[in-house]
């Protein structure tokens, strides 16, 4: 039945193409877009809603429905005649209207990466869906008892029993061994598909069709590696001393489970003051709702549609979701009243306001972020506030004395967190690059080689397992992680611009943005509203006066 629908679609497009000889390229593109959206928009909405249902329930039937819809969408984008038409339009140079050019770029890259035969396409979608279902519904065990990721985070954040910490850390990795064989096979399928359309592997394909340059990404990561190596070594040496004293061991005895995150991508809150004490009697949902309303980006409707608390079968992490590009925006979380979840809900609502406040008058194809890393930038811009002393004082009604106490450690937390994240992003970027270059190599050993090189964390004794595969992004967002680092760079660039050009301040000392509608007005006008109307670097230059640069991140957190 599915194959029949594709044949009918191609036949209709063939008739359309035959009638295009006497009209301009721009008119052809206008007709193409009209036909394309009529097919894709309803399927896209249905697939998005199926993904939401699958993520919130864990039901196999929801995952199967999602798989079928994703396949139908990718079958549309695999049409060779349609791709040939788009390629001809792009190479002709006759499309000059800015909105038309951007829509053509979006369509061209979407069709390019799907130019593969139906059987391989079906295998890709089926394999991807099965892995996601297994990952999302898997629960690790400790001493034979199932534990949630929220349980694991609690143990790793607060637990002093080293044996229990090790069990929790290993429980967080068990899903990796459960899915790794299927995941490696999916990597090989993705590479096969990439080679079908002229790329050496899927990693390269993803970067090119994401309108980025591998050479530029390599340059940025190499530069960040050099700039962060000494500061990170110094900060981590101090952290290791503090952690070791707390556990009653030497720094040389520290293992991965002694840090407070399964992948050591967040700074442990161990410097004189645990920020969780300020959130434990608060409601992080209400705080986030109040904050966003105060800067002129209300999110009450988003939260009303959202799924915010942990339960069996539900996706164990967090994400932002847009159902239809017409305003159905939600977030999924598993909230607890901790600093981690304060950061997470601020972060996910940052994604959500980017989706909510697109200019709905723009074409459907442009009602999305300028790039995936630009929405990450907005999420990170807001997520950073959970450790900002000025923000905490105003939002939590703290005294000057409490604020002063927080300030003594919050700058260190913020600085260490950003340097640490840069090092962690290097692990992910370089591992995934090598994973797709050669999926047959010893990936478990490769992972720990990179962890030791960039994060200075010792591999555990004994045989290495596939705990790396428990990182959800290998499954749900392949070849994406570098965009988080790019987002951090842009978040700092936006922060600098807002402080100096919007708020007209000499420095960012004491800046919290609380209650300042100028922040929301600026973001709506310059970043959120335009959506994908401009190429990402043009949007950034229009919003900040210059293209993307690492210098503001370096100035804020490294120098």
N, C-alpha and C positions, 0 to 999 in steps of 0.2 A: 504493500500500500504506500509506504513512504517513497519507494522508487518511482511509483507512478506519479506522485505529486511533483517530484522534481522534473520528470519528463514534461509534464504539462507546463510548468513554470518556464522551462527552457524554450518550449514551443512558443509561448506567448512573447517571451523576450525576443525570439528570432523574428517574429512578425514585426515587433516594435523596431528592431534594428534595421530591417529591410526598408522601413518607411522613413529612415532618418537622413537619407542622402541629401535632401534639399534644405535641411535646416542647419542652423549654426551649432557648433559644439556646445555652447552654453545652453541652448534650447534642448539639445539631446540630454545633457546632464540633468537639466531640470526635470525632464520627463522620467529619466532613469531614477532619480531620487524619489519622485512621487510614487512610482511603481514599487520601488524597493521598500520604502517605509510602510506602504500598505501591507506588505508581506511580513516584514520583520517586526514592526512595533508590537502587534498583538502577541506574537510568539515570544518576544523578549519579555513582555510583562508577565505572561504565563510562566515562563522559565524562572524569572525572578521570584515570583510568588511560590513556586514549587521549591526553590532553594530555601526560602524562608521556612516553609512548612517542614522540609526535611531537617533543617538545622535546629528547629525548635522542638521537634517530636522524635526524631531518630527513626521514624517508621520506614520500612523497606519500600512500601508502595509510593511514598513521597520521593524517595531517591530514584525509583524507577521512572516515575513521571518526569522528574527533572532530566534524567538521561535522555528520554525520548524527545523532549523539547529542545535540549541542547543539540541533539543530532539534527533535528529539523532545521535549526538556525544555521548550523555549520554547513548543511547541505546547500542552503541558499547561497552562502558565501563561497561555495566551491564551484559555482557555475563558470566554465571556461570562457563562454561567449561574453558573459557580463564582464569578466576580468579583462578580456581582450579589449572591450570597448573602453573601460576605465583607463587601461594602460595607454590606449591611443589618445584619449582625451588629455591625459597627464603629459604625455610626450609632445603633444601638438603645441603647447604653449598658448592656446587660444582661449583658455579659461582665465579670465582676468578679474572678475568680481571677487572680492575678498572672501565673502561668505561661501561662494561657490567653490573657490579654491580649497578652503578648509574642509568642506564637505567631501570634495573629491579626494583629498589626501586621506581622510578617515576611511572612505570606502575602498580606496586602492589598497591600503595596507591590510585592511580586514579581508579582502578577497585574496590578496597575495599569499597570506599565510595559510589559506585553506584550499589552495590548488592541489588537492590530492585525491586519489581515487576513492570511490564510495566505501569499499571494503576496509581500507586503512582508516578512513575517517570514522567509521562505525567502531572499529577496534579502539581507537583513541578515546572516544567518548565513553564507551563501555568500561574500559580500564580505569579511566579517571573517576568515573562515578562510583565504581566498586571500592576504590581506595578511599575516596572521601567518606563513603558510608561507613567503612570499617574504622577509619580514623575517628570520625565524629562520635561514634557510639562506643568506642573502646574505653574501658576503665582499668587502670592499673591496679595491682594488689600489693598489700603489705601484710605479711604473715597470714596470707590466705584471705584477707578481707579487701573488698573493693574500696578504692579511694577516688575522690574527685580531684580535679586539678586545684580547686579551691582549698581542699584539705592539704594537698601537697605544698601549696604556696604558704599556708599557715605554718606548717611544720618547718619549712626551710627558712621562714622569716623569724620565727620565735623559738624554735626548739633548740635545746642545749644537749640533748641526748644524741651523741654522734652516731650510734648504731641506728637509731630511729631516723635520723637525717639521711643516712646512707640508703636505708630502705625506701624512704620517700623519693629521694633523687632517682633511684633505680626504677621505682614504680612509674615515674614520669617518662622514662625512656622505653618502657616495655612495648608501647605501641610501635616503636621503630622496628623492632624485631618482627612484629606481627605483619607489617606492611612492606618491609624493605624489598623482598623479592619482586612483589608486584610493582613497586615504585621504580626499581631499576628497569624492569621490562617496559614500563611506561616511558621512561627516559629514552630507551632505545626506539620505541615507536615514534616519539616526538622527533628524534634525530632523523629517522627514516623519512618522516613527513617533511622536515626541513630540507633534506637533500633533494626531495622531489621538486622543490621550488628554487633550487640553486644555491642553497646555503650549506656551509660545512657542518653545522649542527644547529640544534634548536636554540641554544643560548645566543648565538649570533643573530638568528632570525628574530628572536624576541626583541633584541636591542634595536635592530634596524627598523622593524615594523613599529616599534615604540618611538620612532623619530629621535633616536639617540645615536651616539657614536661610541663604539667599543674603545677606540683610541683615546677619546676624551675621558671616558670613565676610568680607564686604566691610569691616565695621567692624574686625575683627581685623587684616586685611591692611593697612588704612589706618593703623592704630595702629602696627603693626610697621614700616611704611615710614617713618613719622615718627621713630620711636625709633632706627632703625638707620641712617638716612641719614648723619648726621655720623660715627658710629663707623666705618661701612663706608668712607666716603671717606678717613678718616685711615688705616685699616689698609691699604686698597688702594694708597694713595699710597706707603706704605713698601714694600709688596710689589713694586710696579712698579719702584721704585728698585733693589731687590735683584735682580729678574729681569733688568732691563736691563743691570746691571753684569755679570751672568753671561754674557749673550749678546754683550756688547760693543756695545750699541746704546743709544740714548736712550729714556727712558720713553715719549716721544711716538711712537716707532717700534714699540711693542709691538702685536702682532696677536693674534687669538684663539688661534693655535697656540703662542704663547709661554707660555700657562698650562698647567697639568699635567693638565687634564681637558678632554675635547672640548666640554663645556658650561660650564666654569669653575664647577662645583658643589662642588668640593673644594679646600681650601687647599693650594697647593704646599708641599712639605716643604723649604723653602729657608732657614729661619732658623737659621744657625749649625750646625744639626745635622739630618741626614737620619735620620728614625726607621727607615727601611728597613734600616739596618745592623744593628739589633738583632733583626730578624726573618729575615734572609737565611739564617742557619744553623739556624733553628728549623723545626718542622713546625707550621704554623698550625692544622691539623686536630687534632693531638694537644693543643695548647695549649687550644683551645676545648673539647675533650672533657673535659680535666682541670678546667678552670675551672667548667663547668656542674655537673659531679659534685660539686665542692667546696661549692657553695651549695645542694645538695640538689635539683637539677633535672637528673639524669643524662640524657645524650643519646646514649649509645653505640648504642642500638637505632636511633635516627634516622640516625646516621652510617652504620651498617651497610647501610641501605637506600638510601643517597644516591648521587648521581652527582657526583663532585667535581672532575674534571680535564678539561681542554680536549681536543677532538678535532673532526674535520671533520664538518659537518652538525649539530652540537649547538648548542642555544641559547647565544648568546655571553655572556650576563650571569649573573644568579643569581636564584633564587626559592625560597620555601618552599612545600611541597606537602602537602596532606592528602587521602588517597585516599577515605576512607570514613566519617569521623567515629567510627571505632571504634579508632583508634590507628595506622593506616598513615600515618605522618608521615615526610617525607623533605625533603632540600634538594638543589638543583642549584647547583653552583658551577663555576668554572674556576680552581681555586686556584693561586696562586704564593705563595712565602714572602716577602710584602711587607706593609707596614702596611695598604695598601688592602685586601688580601684577608684580613688579620686582622680588620679592621673588618667586612668583608662576611660572613665566616662567623659572627662573633659576632652580627651583625645577623640573618642568616637563621635561625640557631638560636634567636634570640629569638622570631621568628614561630613556629618549630617547637614550642618548649615551650608557647607559648600554645595551640596545637592539641593537643599531647600531653596536657596536664594539665587539659583540660576535665573537669568532673564527668560521667562517663559515665552516671550515673543520671538526669541531666536529659533532657528530651525531645530527640529527634533534631534538631528545628528550632532548638533553643537551644544545640546543641553547636557553637558558633562564637563568635568574639569579639563583645563588646558592640557594636563598630563596627569598620570597617576601620582607622580611625585609632588605635584602642586597641591593636591588634596592632602597628601601626607604632611606637607609643610604647614597647612592650616591646622591640622590635627595636632602636630607637634608644638606649634606656636601656643596653643591653648593648654596642651598637656603639661608643658613645663611649669605652669602656674601652681601645681599642687605642692611644690617645694619652695615657692616664692614667699618669703617672710611677710612682705607688704600685703600680698594677696591673702595670705592666711590670716593676718591680723584683721583685715576688713571683713572677710567672709566669715570668720569664726569668732569675731568679736573678742579678740585677744587684747590683753593689756600691753602697754609699751614695754613693760618688763618681760613679758612672754615673747613679744616680737624680738627684742634684743637678744634673748636667749636663743631663739630660732636662727637669727641672722648670723650668729657665731658659727653655725654649722651648715646653714642652707646654701651659702655660696659654694662651700666645699662639695656639698651633695650635687648641686647643679653642675659645677665644673667637672667633677669626677664622672657624673653620669654621661655627659656629652663626650668626654674623651673615651670613656669605657665603651660607649655605644659605637663610636667610630672604629675602635679596635674589633668589636664584635661584628660590625658590618663587613670588615675586611675578611673575616673568616667566612662569612656567608657568600660574599661575592666571589672570592677566589675558589672556594670549594665548589660552588655551582658551576663556575666556568670550567673547572677541571672535571667535574662530574659529567658534563655533556661532551667534553672533548674526548673522554675515555671512560665510559660507564663500566668497563670490564676490569678496571684496576682495583686494588685493595682499597675500597672507599672508607672502610672503618679506620684503617691506619692513616689514610690521607687526612681524615677529619681531625684526628688528634695531633697530627703533625702541624696543622694550621692553627689549632687551638693553642698549642704550646708556643708557636711562633708569634701569634698576634695577641693572645690574651694572657700568656704566661701562666696558664693553669696546667698542672701536671695530669697526665692521663692516669686513670686508676690502674692498679696492678691486675695482672691476669689477662685473659683473652679479651680483645676489644669486641664490643658488640655493635649493633647498628642503631645505637641511641640517637645518632644524628638525624635519622629519618623521622624521629618524633617531632622535629620542628615542622609545624603545620605548613609553612610556606612552600616546602618542597612539593607538597601535595596540592594545596589550593591556589598558590600564587607562584608558579615556577618562574625562575629568572627575573624576579621582581625585587629582591631585597635591596639592591643598590639604590632603589628609589627612596627608601627610608633615609639613607644618608644624604641623598640629594635634597630630600625634604628638610632635613636638619639645616643644611646650608641655606635654603630659601627662608626657613623660619627665622633665622638670624638676620637675614637681609631685610625681611619684612619688619622685624622688630626694630632694627636700626632706623629704617625709614619712618616708621610710625612715631618713634620717640623724637626724632630730630625734625621731621618735615610735617607731621600731622599734629602732634602735640606740642611741637616747637620747644622742646626741652634741651638743655645742654648735655644731660647725661641720663642714663636709665636708672639711676639710683632711686630706690623707693617706688619704681613704676609697677603698678599692679593692673592697670586698665579697669579696675572695678568701677562700675557706674558711669563710664565714659562712652557715650554714644558715638563720639567721633571715630572710635575704633571700628565699630560696626558699620558706620556709614562709609568709611574708607574701604573696608574689605568688600562690602557689597558693591561699591562702585567700580573698584579697580581689579578685583580678583574673582569674587564669587559670581557677580552678575554676568560678565562676558562669557563665562563657561569656556568652551573650546573655540571661541570665535577667532582667537589668535594662536599662532604657534607658541609653545610654552615660553620660549625665550623672548619673543616679542611681548607677550603678556607681562613678563617679569620686568622688562625694560620700561614698558608703559606704566607699570605700577610703582617702580622704585627708582626709575631714572637711569638704570644700567642693567646689562644682562646678568645672568646668574654668576656669582663669584664666591669662592670660599672665604674671602678675606674677613667678612663680618662674623662668620662662625669662629674663625681663628682668633680674631680680636676679642670676641666675647668669652671664649672658653679656654683658649690655649695660651695666648700671650699675656 
